[in-house]
Amino acid sequence: MEPVDLALCLAIDVSASVDYDEFGLMVGGLAEAFRTPDIAAACAAGPRGAVAVAALFWSVGAELAVPWMRIDGPAAAALLAETLELAPRLPMPGATALGEGMAAGLALLARCPAEATRLALDVSGDGRSNRGREPGPVRDIAMAAGITINGLAVLNEEPDLLEHYAAEVIGGPGSFAMACPDYPAFAAAMREKLRREIGGLLLAGGDRLFLTVGCPMV
């Protein structure tokens, strides 16, 4: 794969707290985001003209949902969206092993077949970690490697989840956490998140940003 401006791993919660309707809204929201013209354009707007994207689903374990794809415009973004929608829901619903999902995402980034200017892990979910390794030490490993972890917290199960993501999940250059109130709002939130991640609308240095979609920054 030719070099890219960004290698982006999407790490998506499929634990038992995410029912099948919510899973459909989440994956459909991601697909809708990549079909949005400005997201597809952002993928091709950097010096190298493309980003690499892969996705995994995580619960107690983690499974590859979409292998690495080079996204350099609308056609490739549309193919990624279709591949996301067709991905089976694996692993089966279980505990929320957030740290394990993050570790799997970092391992997937390490296997990216393209040289990338930036590396980012995009974590989305609706609950705190309740199984396996804690997310904080995994976040620290990512930061030491220069990898940015950003988070999207869905607040339908845990209204204070954004604070947990801010404290234990996100880290690295320009990292940020966002929240949306429920799964119907996921698509709009993910579009905004991808604009920041892919478009490079990140804060400089180690500064971090926390906000809720439709609300002031916190």
C-alpha positions as CSV (number, residue, x, y, z in Angstrom):
1,M,0.0,0.0,0.0
2,E,1.3,3.5,-0.9
3,P,2.1,6.0,1.9
4,V,-0.8,7.8,3.6
5,D,-1.3,10.9,5.7
6,L,-3.1,9.0,8.4
7,A,-3.6,5.4,9.5
8,L,-6.9,5.3,11.4
9,C,-8.2,2.2,13.3
10,L,-11.9,2.3,14.2
11,A,-12.4,0.3,17.4
12,I,-16.2,-0.3,17.8
13,D,-18.0,-1.6,20.9
14,V,-20.1,-4.7,20.3
15,S,-20.5,-5.8,23.9
16,A,-23.7,-6.9,25.5
17,S,-24.8,-3.3,26.3
18,V,-25.1,-2.7,22.5
19,D,-28.3,-4.4,21.3
20,Y,-28.7,-5.3,17.6
21,D,-30.7,-2.2,16.7
22,E,-28.0,-0.1,18.3
23,F,-25.3,-2.0,16.5
24,G,-27.1,-1.3,13.2
25,L,-27.3,2.4,14.1
26,M,-23.6,2.5,15.0
27,V,-22.3,0.7,11.9
28,G,-24.8,2.5,9.7
29,G,-23.7,5.8,11.1
30,L,-20.1,5.1,10.4
31,A,-20.9,4.1,6.8
32,E,-23.1,7.2,6.4
33,A,-20.2,9.3,7.6
34,F,-17.8,7.9,5.0
35,R,-20.3,8.5,2.3
36,T,-20.5,12.2,3.2
37,P,-18.7,14.2,0.5
38,D,-16.6,16.3,2.9
39,I,-15.3,13.2,4.7
40,A,-14.3,11.6,1.4
41,A,-12.7,14.8,0.3
42,A,-10.8,15.1,3.6
43,C,-9.3,11.7,3.1
44,A,-7.7,12.9,-0.2
45,A,-6.8,16.4,1.0
46,G,-3.4,15.8,2.6
47,P,0.0,15.8,1.0
48,R,-0.1,12.1,0.3
49,G,-3.6,12.2,-1.0
50,A,-5.1,9.3,1.1
51,V,-5.7,7.8,4.5
52,A,-5.6,4.1,5.5
53,V,-8.6,2.9,7.5
54,A,-9.3,-0.5,9.2
55,A,-12.0,-1.5,11.7
56,L,-12.4,-4.0,14.5
57,F,-15.3,-4.9,16.7
58,W,-14.5,-5.5,20.4
59,S,-16.3,-7.1,23.4
60,V,-14.5,-9.6,25.6
61,G,-12.3,-10.2,22.6
62,A,-11.8,-8.4,19.3
63,E,-12.3,-9.4,15.7
64,L,-11.2,-7.7,12.5
65,A,-14.2,-6.2,10.7
66,V,-12.6,-4.3,7.8
67,P,-9.0,-4.9,6.7
68,W,-6.8,-2.0,5.8
69,M,-8.1,0.0,2.9
70,R,-6.5,3.1,1.2
71,I,-9.2,5.8,1.0
72,D,-8.3,8.4,-1.6
73,G,-11.7,9.8,-2.6
74,P,-15.4,9.1,-2.9
75,A,-15.2,5.7,-4.6
76,A,-12.9,4.2,-2.1
77,A,-14.9,5.8,0.8
78,A,-18.1,4.3,-0.6
79,L,-16.4,0.9,-0.8
80,L,-15.3,1.2,2.8
81,A,-18.9,2.2,3.9
82,E,-20.3,-0.9,2.1
83,T,-17.7,-3.2,3.6
84,L,-18.5,-1.9,7.1
85,E,-22.2,-2.5,6.6
86,L,-21.6,-6.1,5.4
87,A,-19.2,-7.0,8.3
88,P,-20.6,-9.7,10.6
89,R,-21.1,-8.9,14.3
90,L,-18.2,-10.7,15.8
91,P,-17.2,-11.3,18.6
92,M,-20.4,-12.3,20.2
93,P,-21.9,-9.8,22.8
94,G,-20.2,-10.1,26.2
95,A,-18.4,-8.0,28.8
96,T,-17.0,-4.5,28.0
97,A,-13.3,-5.3,27.8
98,L,-12.3,-1.7,26.7
99,G,-8.6,-2.1,27.4
100,E,-8.4,-5.3,25.5
101,G,-10.2,-3.6,22.5
102,M,-7.8,-0.7,22.7
103,A,-4.8,-3.1,22.7
104,A,-6.2,-5.0,19.7
105,G,-6.5,-1.6,17.9
106,L,-2.9,-0.7,18.6
107,A,-1.8,-4.1,17.3
108,L,-3.8,-3.5,14.1
109,L,-2.2,-0.1,13.7
110,A,1.2,-1.8,14.0
111,R,0.3,-4.1,11.1
112,C,-0.8,-1.2,8.8
113,P,0.8,-2.0,5.4
114,A,1.3,1.7,4.6
115,E,3.8,4.2,5.9
116,A,1.7,6.9,7.7
117,T,2.4,10.4,8.8
118,R,0.0,10.0,11.7
119,L,-1.4,7.1,13.6
120,A,-4.8,7.3,15.4
121,L,-7.1,4.9,17.2
122,D,-10.8,5.9,17.2
123,V,-12.6,4.2,20.1
124,S,-16.4,4.3,20.4
125,G,-18.7,2.6,22.9
126,D,-21.3,3.0,25.6
127,G,-19.7,1.7,28.8
128,R,-16.8,1.6,31.1
129,S,-14.4,-1.3,31.0
130,N,-15.5,-4.2,33.2
131,R,-13.3,-7.0,32.1
132,G,-9.6,-7.6,31.3
133,R,-6.8,-5.1,31.4
134,E,-7.5,-1.5,32.3
135,P,-7.6,1.1,29.5
136,G,-5.3,3.6,31.2
137,P,-2.1,1.6,30.9
138,V,-2.9,0.7,27.3
139,R,-3.5,4.4,26.6
140,D,0.0,5.1,28.1
141,I,1.6,2.6,25.7
142,A,0.0,4.4,22.8
143,M,1.2,7.8,23.9
144,A,4.7,6.5,24.3
145,A,4.6,5.3,20.7
146,G,3.3,8.6,19.4
147,I,-0.2,7.2,18.7
148,T,-3.3,9.4,19.3
149,I,-6.4,7.8,20.8
150,N,-9.7,9.7,20.4
151,G,-13.0,8.6,21.9
152,L,-16.7,8.8,21.2
153,A,-18.8,8.0,24.2
154,V,-22.5,7.1,23.8
155,L,-24.3,8.2,26.9
156,N,-27.5,6.2,26.8
157,E,-26.2,3.7,29.4
158,E,-23.8,5.8,31.5
159,P,-24.4,9.6,31.5
160,D,-21.0,10.3,32.9
161,L,-19.1,8.1,30.4
162,L,-17.4,11.1,28.7
163,E,-15.5,11.8,31.9
164,H,-14.3,8.1,32.0
165,Y,-13.1,8.4,28.4
166,A,-11.3,11.7,29.2
167,A,-9.5,10.2,32.2
168,E,-8.8,6.6,31.0
169,V,-9.0,6.3,27.2
170,I,-7.8,9.3,25.2
171,G,-4.3,10.4,24.9
172,G,-1.5,11.5,22.5
173,P,-1.0,14.5,20.3
174,G,-4.2,16.5,19.9
175,S,-6.4,13.8,21.4
176,F,-10.0,14.5,22.1
177,A,-13.2,12.9,23.5
178,M,-16.7,13.5,22.2
179,A,-20.1,12.3,23.4
180,C,-23.5,11.8,21.9
181,P,-26.7,11.2,23.9
182,D,-27.8,8.0,22.2
183,Y,-27.4,5.8,19.1
184,P,-29.7,7.8,16.9
185,A,-27.3,10.7,17.3
186,F,-24.3,8.5,16.5
187,A,-24.0,9.3,12.8
188,A,-23.8,13.1,13.3
189,A,-21.3,12.7,16.1
190,M,-19.1,10.4,14.0
191,R,-19.1,12.8,11.1
192,E,-17.8,15.5,13.4
193,K,-15.3,13.2,14.9
194,L,-13.9,12.1,11.5
195,R,-13.7,15.7,10.4
196,R,-11.4,16.3,13.3
197,E,-9.4,13.1,12.9
198,I,-9.0,13.0,9.1
199,G,-9.0,16.7,8.5
200,G,-6.3,17.3,11.0
201,L,-8.5,19.7,13.1
202,L,-6.5,18.7,16.2
203,L,-5.1,20.8,19.0
204,A,-1.4,21.2,18.9
205,G,1.0,19.4,21.2
206,G,-0.5,17.4,24.1
207,D,-3.6,19.5,24.6
208,R,-6.9,17.6,24.8
209,L,-10.5,18.6,24.0
210,F,-13.7,17.3,25.5
211,L,-17.1,18.1,24.2
212,T,-20.6,16.8,23.8
213,V,-22.3,17.0,20.4
214,G,-24.8,19.9,20.4
215,C,-23.5,21.2,23.8
216,P,-20.7,23.6,24.8
217,M,-17.2,22.2,25.4
218,V,-16.6,20.8,28.9
